Amino acid sequence: MVSYPEGTPCWADAALPDLRAGQRFYGELFGWTFREAGAADGAAGAEGAADAGGGGRTGVFAQSEGKLAAALLHKRDGRLPTVWTVYFATPDAAALAARIRAHGGTVISPPGPVPPYGTAALAADPEGAVFGLWQAATRPGFEKIGEPGAYCWTEVYSRDKAVVDPFYESVFGFGGHDLDSWEPGLAGFRTWSPAGAEPGPETAIGGRTLAVDACPQLMPARFLVYFTVEDCDASAETAARLGGRVKAAPFDIPYGRIAVLHDDQGTEFAVLQDRSAASGANAEEAAGAGETAGAAVAGEGARGARRGGDGGDEASARGDAAVAE
């Protein structure tokens, strides 16, 4: 079985009030097909993992070209946010949960078993950005990454780097690399590479952006999850046609073309058209769009992630699909 460095993103799921509406939206947007959790090839079941990770939610697996790409979960408690959640791999969820507490974070749902596939938990950083933990046992990670219809990148929107950077770099052992001297327009963005890797865009698996200008003061700290698409502009148009909203219209960056979208239930996510298919690069346009210019490294980060790990291109697809099962 493929193993993944601690702190590598390994899964993503969306908690939605209307599961069927979510299937219609993402099915058309990304070309995903769906199967009930627990059906075929040893799925643990979304309800089981959600119970372990906190929520008692049922759900479905999203597949892209027959490969596990994400999960959609039914959000039963209307008081909870409608969000995409990214999960990070760990060989020891209990030890990681202890480090999270020791460095000022919060363990929302303590590690719990999802037999026989692994152990799941939910946590939050000192500013409240929520993320998941996954300790794999028998399940591999995303079966597709960095290709159209698949996860490719994540970044946390934060307000105080003096609080957030030491947290993630102590808890996960990330190596940080500030991009303000590397690429014009990227001030306030820091990439994170797994422990032991040379820090920089080539090895980055995620990042931190300062959200002072891009987000209202009342907007909570949060992770933004990116998916690769073949055509960023067409994806934005499709999202709007399906009842979603374009928060940041498509714009060029050094690594492709991105847009920040909301689905028809208000869940925020981003799409990236790889630079090999994008029309150009314009860092000023990216900065002017009011979203993080740090997304400029999303394409390179996804490619670097695919090179990492001991399982080849999809090994660094990060961790364990059973998180959402």
Stockholm file with secondary structure:
# STOCKHOLM 1.0

chainA/1-325         MVSYPEGTPCWADAALPDLRAGQRFYGELFGWTFREAGAADGAAGAEGAADAGGGGRTGVFAQSEGKLAAALLHKRDGRLPTVWTVYFATPDAAALAARIRAHGGTVISPPGPVPPYGTAALAADPEGAVFGLWQAATRPGFEKIGEPGAYCWTEVYSRDKAVVDPFYESVFGFGGHDLDSWEPGLAGFRTWSPAGAEPGPETAIGGRTLAVDACPQLMPARFLVYFTVEDCDASAETAARLGGRVKAAPFDIPYGRIAVLHDDQGTEFAVLQDRSAASGANAEEAAGAGETAGAAVAGEGARGARRGGDGGDEASARGDAAVAE
#=GR chainA/1-325 SS CCCCCTTCEEEEEEEESCHHHHHHHHHHHHCCEEEETTCSTTCCCHHHHHHHHSSCCCEEEEEETTEEEEEEEECCCTTSCCCEEEEEECSCHHHHHHHHHHTTCEEEEEEEEETTTEEEEEEECTTCCEEEEEEESSCCCCSCCSSTTSEEEEEEEESCHHHHHHHHHHHSCCEEEECTTTSTTCTTEEEEECTTSCCSTTTCCEEEEECTTTSCTTSCCEEEEEEEESCHHHHHHHHHHTTCEEEEEEEEETTEEEEEEECTTCCEEEEEEETTTSCCCCHHHHHHTTSCGGGGGHHHHHHHHHHSSSSSTTGGGCSCGGGGC
#=GC SS_cons         CCCCCTTCEEEEEEEESCHHHHHHHHHHHHCCEEEETTCSTTCCCHHHHHHHHSSCCCEEEEEETTEEEEEEEECCCTTSCCCEEEEEECSCHHHHHHHHHHTTCEEEEEEEEETTTEEEEEEECTTCCEEEEEEESSCCCCSCCSSTTSEEEEEEEESCHHHHHHHHHHHSCCEEEECTTTSTTCTTEEEEECTTSCCSTTTCCEEEEECTTTSCTTSCCEEEEEEEESCHHHHHHHHHHTTCEEEEEEEEETTEEEEEEECTTCCEEEEEEETTTSCCCCHHHHHHTTSCGGGGGHHHHHHHHHHSSSSSTTGGGCSCGGGGC
//
